[in-house]
Amino acid sequence: MNEISDINAAGSDLQHLENIPHSIEAEQQILGAILTNNDVYYRVSQIIKATHFFDPVHAKIFNIAEDRITSNKLASPVTMASFMENDEGLKELGGSEYLARLAASAIAAFAAPDYAQMIYDFAIRRKLILLGQDISARAADVNIEDDPDNQIVTAEQALYQLAETGEDVKGFQSFLAAVTTAVKSAGNAFKRDGGLSGISTGLIDMDKKLGGMHKSDLLILAARPSMGKTSLATNIAFSIAKAYQRGNLQDGSEGTINGGVVGFYSLEMSAEQLAARVLSEASEVPSEQIRRGDMTETEFRRFVHAAKTLESCPLFIDDTPALPISQLAIRARRLKRIHGLDLLIVDYLQLVRPDSAKDNRVNEVSEITQGLKALAKELEIPVLALSQLSRQVENREDKRPQLADLRESGSIEQDADVVMFIYREEYYKEREKPSDHELEKIAQWQDDMERLHGKAEVIIGKQRHGPIGIVELSFEGKFTRFGNLAKSWQQENIQDY
């Protein structure tokens, strides 16, 4: 697939067009304001970058001034002249005298943000013009390898990037820019409860192991049927959506400071069934009673109260079956653009369709996992995908899942940043009940069932940025709810109290 062509922010690719959206005067006056008062830079740096300037010389002046100011050095016509004395573009405009004229044309500091917004808007308009030209040119070029569906996906992706970041494609960035982003992310995380660097799952011990769910990560949650994959994913989704708060981030911009907006692709269950699971957990009314309508008046009131409480939760469900990976990505981009998006859950991986049929299932799953990982990076959110395990787990004496048990494990294991398995020994032990006349075995079985009752394990089999290990959780089957498991020393303290 060809990439949407790179857009030159300075506008050289648009020189043949008439009425190109730009304002040389606005660029000159805002640069003059920065060179006479370096504090102006901080007023406009959240709005414009060097790439938004139409004139390439202006872009270079802004870039050098930015480097000096952020390094606590003076950016003035005199200091800038020494860095640009060999610049041919500046020489054509008059050299150091041009820098002095910029300073003379400076606008007042309070007006700088308005001028910056004008420069930004013109830059976006120029990029939209070139993007439209590129889409038109590709559509006119009949190429078997570049079918219309691929062109639509590529164009939509470029438009999304332009809407979100002001850039249609991302190229190389300096290490300084990457470090700055990392520090900013850590600063925002520090303000969050618990000091997590990612989004809290609502499960204390899991958060300690994972550090929360991190942006751009693909997390796989795998298990055999009836282990509770959907239940755990639903619990996490509900916990994050319930805790959602917006506010001012450390850099002064507005964003999510706690919890998040959750998108849930339910490819197996209907939206109504999924909502019933969430309500069962929130109201503490067993899900089978909700399905049958078999509730006491007290339980029904609790159920209705939970429903009203959850009305404002930013949890969005899409239950379209057999969704192709490209459509899944398009809908996720649209959700983020309209409502915001902090976590995407896919239930489950094997029900997503590839965009085109492959020669074998491994290649199809590989396309899907690569697509989900690319989507996590593009939208800068964690993507949690559920996955089935192969039957070979059932043939072992120790039925704890391993990485090799993943269906089509090669691609899933390779693309995922985190792979987790759910294991409930109680489920297997319950099916090993001895016959009634085997009294000793019955007694031992009952002891084992009592020890295992209401307990579950989440086995972290792979974690690219942290430790692997086992997280113990509680599990209440009647409410399909996972929770924090009180340790033995905590239970003793409760009893003593």
JOWO-V643059 format. One record per residue. N is the residue number from 0. RES is the residue in three letters. D_CENTER is the distance of its C-alpha to the mean C-alpha in whole Angstrom. Layout:
N:RES:D_CENTER
N:RES:D_CENTER
//
This chain:
0:MET:24
1:ASN:25
2:GLU:22
3:ILE:23
4:SER:25
5:ASP:25
6:ILE:26
7:ASN:28
8:ALA:27
9:ALA:31
10:GLY:32
11:SER:35
12:ASP:33
13:LEU:34
14:GLN:38
15:HIS:40
16:LEU:38
17:GLU:40
18:ASN:39
19:ILE:36
20:PRO:33
21:HIS:34
22:SER:36
23:ILE:38
24:GLU:39
25:ALA:36
26:GLU:35
27:GLN:38
28:GLN:38
29:ILE:35
30:LEU:36
31:GLY:39
32:ALA:37
33:ILE:35
34:LEU:38
35:THR:40
36:ASN:38
37:ASN:35
38:ASP:33
39:VAL:33
40:TYR:30
41:TYR:28
42:ARG:28
43:VAL:27
44:SER:25
45:GLN:22
46:ILE:23
47:ILE:24
48:LYS:24
49:ALA:27
50:THR:26
51:HIS:26
52:PHE:30
53:PHE:32
54:ASP:35
55:PRO:34
56:VAL:36
57:HIS:35
58:ALA:31
59:LYS:33
60:ILE:35
61:PHE:31
62:ASN:30
63:ILE:33
64:ALA:33
65:GLU:29
66:ASP:30
67:ARG:33
68:ILE:32
69:THR:29
70:SER:31
71:ASN:34
72:LYS:36
73:LEU:38
74:ALA:37
75:SER:41
76:PRO:43
77:VAL:45
78:THR:42
79:MET:40
80:ALA:43
81:SER:44
82:PHE:40
83:MET:41
84:GLU:44
85:ASN:44
86:ASP:42
87:GLU:43
88:GLY:41
89:LEU:42
90:LYS:46
91:GLU:46
92:LEU:45
93:GLY:48
94:GLY:46
95:SER:46
96:GLU:48
97:TYR:45
98:LEU:43
99:ALA:46
100:ARG:46
101:LEU:42
102:ALA:43
103:ALA:46
104:SER:44
105:ALA:41
106:ILE:40
107:ALA:39
108:ALA:36
109:PHE:36
110:ALA:35
111:ALA:33
112:PRO:30
113:ASP:31
114:TYR:32
115:ALA:29
116:GLN:27
117:MET:30
118:ILE:29
119:TYR:26
120:ASP:27
121:PHE:29
122:ALA:27
123:ILE:24
124:ARG:27
125:ARG:29
126:LYS:25
127:LEU:25
128:ILE:29
129:LEU:28
130:LEU:25
131:GLY:28
132:GLN:30
133:ASP:28
134:ILE:27
135:SER:31
136:ALA:32
137:ARG:30
138:ALA:31
139:ALA:35
140:ASP:35
141:VAL:35
142:ASN:34
143:ILE:33
144:GLU:30
145:ASP:28
146:ASP:29
147:PRO:28
148:ASP:25
149:ASN:23
150:GLN:24
151:ILE:22
152:VAL:19
153:THR:19
154:ALA:21
155:GLU:18
156:GLN:15
157:ALA:18
158:LEU:18
159:TYR:14
160:GLN:14
161:LEU:17
162:ALA:16
163:GLU:13
164:THR:15
165:GLY:18
166:GLU:18
167:ASP:19
168:VAL:18
169:LYS:17
170:GLY:20
171:PHE:21
172:GLN:20
173:SER:22
174:PHE:22
175:LEU:22
176:ALA:20
177:ALA:17
178:VAL:19
179:THR:19
180:THR:15
181:ALA:15
182:VAL:18
183:LYS:16
184:SER:13
185:ALA:16
186:GLY:18
187:ASN:15
188:ALA:15
189:PHE:19
190:LYS:19
191:ARG:17
192:ASP:19
193:GLY:20
194:GLY:19
195:LEU:16
196:SER:13
197:GLY:10
198:ILE:10
199:SER:13
200:THR:14
201:GLY:17
202:LEU:19
203:ILE:21
204:ASP:22
205:MET:19
206:ASP:17
207:LYS:20
208:LYS:19
209:LEU:15
210:GLY:15
211:GLY:12
212:MET:9
213:HIS:8
214:LYS:5
215:SER:5
216:ASP:7
217:LEU:9
218:LEU:11
219:ILE:14
220:LEU:16
221:ALA:20
222:ALA:23
223:ARG:26
224:PRO:27
225:SER:28
226:MET:26
227:GLY:24
228:LYS:20
229:THR:20
230:SER:21
231:LEU:19
232:ALA:16
233:THR:17
234:ASN:18
235:ILE:15
236:ALA:13
237:PHE:17
238:SER:16
239:ILE:13
240:ALA:14
241:LYS:18
242:ALA:17
243:TYR:15
244:GLN:16
245:ARG:16
246:GLY:18
247:ASN:19
248:LEU:17
249:GLN:19
250:ASP:19
251:GLY:21
252:SER:18
253:GLU:17
254:GLY:13
255:THR:12
256:ILE:14
257:ASN:14
258:GLY:13
259:GLY:10
260:VAL:10
261:VAL:10
262:GLY:10
263:PHE:13
264:TYR:14
265:SER:18
266:LEU:20
267:GLU:22
268:MET:23
269:SER:24
270:ALA:22
271:GLU:25
272:GLN:25
273:LEU:22
274:ALA:23
275:ALA:26
276:ARG:24
277:VAL:22
278:LEU:25
279:SER:27
280:GLU:25
281:ALA:25
282:SER:29
283:GLU:30
284:VAL:32
285:PRO:32
286:SER:30
287:GLU:33
288:GLN:35
289:ILE:33
290:ARG:33
291:ARG:37
292:GLY:37
293:ASP:39
294:MET:39
295:THR:41
296:GLU:41
297:THR:39
298:GLU:36
299:PHE:36
300:ARG:36
301:ARG:33
302:PHE:31
303:VAL:32
304:HIS:31
305:ALA:28
306:ALA:27
307:LYS:28
308:THR:26
309:LEU:23
310:GLU:23
311:SER:21
312:CYS:18
313:PRO:15
314:LEU:15
315:PHE:15
316:ILE:16
317:ASP:17
318:ASP:20
319:THR:21
320:PRO:22
321:ALA:22
322:LEU:20
323:PRO:19
324:ILE:16
325:SER:17
326:GLN:17
327:LEU:14
328:ALA:12
329:ILE:14
330:ARG:14
331:ALA:10
332:ARG:11
333:ARG:13
334:LEU:12
335:LYS:10
336:ARG:13
337:ILE:15
338:HIS:14
339:GLY:10
340:LEU:7
341:ASP:5
342:LEU:5
343:LEU:7
344:ILE:10
345:VAL:13
346:ASP:16
347:TYR:18
348:LEU:17
349:GLN:21
350:LEU:21
351:VAL:19
352:ARG:21
353:PRO:21
354:ASP:22
355:SER:25
356:ALA:28
357:LYS:28
358:ASP:31
359:ASN:30
360:ARG:27
361:VAL:25
362:ASN:25
363:GLU:23
364:VAL:21
365:SER:20
366:GLU:19
367:ILE:17
368:THR:15
369:GLN:15
370:GLY:13
371:LEU:10
372:LYS:10
373:ALA:10
374:LEU:8
375:ALA:5
376:LYS:7
377:GLU:8
378:LEU:5
379:GLU:4
380:ILE:1
381:PRO:4
382:VAL:6
383:LEU:10
384:ALA:12
385:LEU:16
386:SER:19
387:GLN:23
388:LEU:25
389:SER:28
390:ARG:32
391:GLN:33
392:VAL:32
393:GLU:34
394:ASN:37
395:ARG:37
396:GLU:38
397:ASP:35
398:LYS:32
399:ARG:30
400:PRO:27
401:GLN:26
402:LEU:24
403:ALA:27
404:ASP:27
405:LEU:24
406:ARG:25
407:GLU:24
408:SER:23
409:GLY:24
410:SER:21
411:ILE:18
412:GLU:19
413:GLN:19
414:ASP:16
415:ALA:14
416:ASP:13
417:VAL:14
418:VAL:17
419:MET:18
420:PHE:21
421:ILE:23
422:TYR:27
423:ARG:29
424:GLU:33
425:GLU:34
426:TYR:33
427:TYR:35
428:LYS:38
429:GLU:39
430:ARG:40
431:GLU:42
432:LYS:44
433:PRO:48
434:SER:51
435:ASP:53
436:HIS:56
437:GLU:54
438:LEU:54
439:GLU:53
440:LYS:50
441:ILE:49
442:ALA:49
443:GLN:47
444:TRP:45
445:GLN:45
446:ASP:44
447:ASP:41
448:MET:40
449:GLU:40
450:ARG:38
451:LEU:35
452:HIS:35
453:GLY:32
454:LYS:30
455:ALA:27
456:GLU:26
457:VAL:22
458:ILE:23
459:ILE:20
460:GLY:22
461:LYS:19
462:GLN:17
463:ARG:17
464:HIS:16
465:GLY:19
466:PRO:21
467:ILE:22
468:GLY:24
469:ILE:25
470:VAL:23
471:GLU:26
472:LEU:25
473:SER:27
474:PHE:27
475:GLU:29
476:GLY:30
477:LYS:31
478:PHE:28
479:THR:26
480:ARG:24
481:PHE:23
482:GLY:24
483:ASN:25
484:LEU:28
485:ALA:31
486:LYS:32
487:SER:36
488:TRP:37
489:GLN:35
490:GLN:37
491:GLU:40
492:ASN:39
493:ILE:39
494:GLN:42
495:ASP:44
496:TYR:43
//
